[in-house]
Amino acid sequence: MLLQRGHDLAGLDSDLFAACDFGSAPVELPKIGTDIRDFAQRDDAVDALRGFDAVIHLAGLSNDPLGDYRPELTEAINCTASVDLARLAKQAGVERFLFASSCSNYGASGNDYIAEDGTFNPVTPYGESKAAVERAVGPMADETFSPTFLRASTAYGLSPRIRFDLVVNNLTAWAFTTGEVHLKSDGTAWRPIVHVADIAAAYVAAVEAPREAIHNAAFNVGMTEENYLIRDIAEIVHKMVPGSTLGFAKGAEADKRNYRVNCDLIRKVLPEYQPQWTCRKGVEQLLAAYADFGLKLSEFEGERFNRIAHMKHRVEQGTVDADFRPQVQKVAA
């Protein structure tokens, strides 16, 4: 989206999931570094950032299973390295720092709608890391440095490296491959959801907005109308996959993550942001993509597309070390 609008981009990515393309490959960008932890320790990091108008910081271990696997790793990547990057960007004169925060900050917040001024109550290492970055980076704001915190609802939808641990993607994949809408919790928790394309559109709107609109501001990303009980998402999928049944994983219990989010502020402050996707429309997109790909249960639950399984496999194979840093492979000639 940014390229289409004429922006000049460079990327910083350790490519942990380079082997996980689903359909067409992601757009390639010039790269200025690799692992964010190592970039933050480089002597030339400030010089590498000079001349950029904005940093859009997305890097991190992106789900709760990865966060629970080794919480100290989530702390190092999602929190410490993120705060380091913000500090370096400020030193380099980068005017805007857009941080990929999360509605996971709200954690266990009950059934009432919660807005940006609501209390943080994270219940996972992932949520805790996002909240900690907001608390550390917010005070860095001044007349030359504008951090913005985009708290995304739970993502879903088709992307070149689709995540199958996300609730809409996962329920739809189970229904498509097995005929069962497979709930891994009791389905009673609230969750706001937002399509990945609408998340991207929020970054475009924020990076192009007047400075005063986004300076040291936080925005819940999504639509207030797109809050669902997990069981209601399951029912939508069930109705859209003929002949499917509803089922529960063995030992399915209540999810301690429960938050219902008000997303009105972003559309008020950033009128250019007009999210386009609903749950039903997203499920339609996913079903068509799964059919085109010929998706099988063993794939989306296996080591290729399941994020935690993929990383454990890479550690076992030695292509990354125990701290998820890529390793150079020795090849016999």
Secondary structure, DSSP 4 states (H G I P E B T S, - for coil): -TTTTT----EE---TTTT---SSPPPP--EEES-HHHHHT-TTHHHHHTT-SEEEE--S--SHHHHHH-HHHHIIIIIIHHHHHHHHHHHTT--EEEEEEEGGGG-EEEEEEE-TTSPP---SHHHHHHHHHHHHHGGG-BTTBEEEEEEE-EEES--TT--SSSHHHHHHHHHHHHSEEEEEE-S-SEEEEEEHHHHHHHHHHHHHS-HHHHTTEEEEES-GGGEEEHHHHHHHHHHHSTT-EEEEEEEEE--S-EEEE--HHHHHH-TT------HHHHHHHHHHHHHHHT--HHHHTSTTT-HHHHHHHHHHHTSB-TTS-B-PPP---
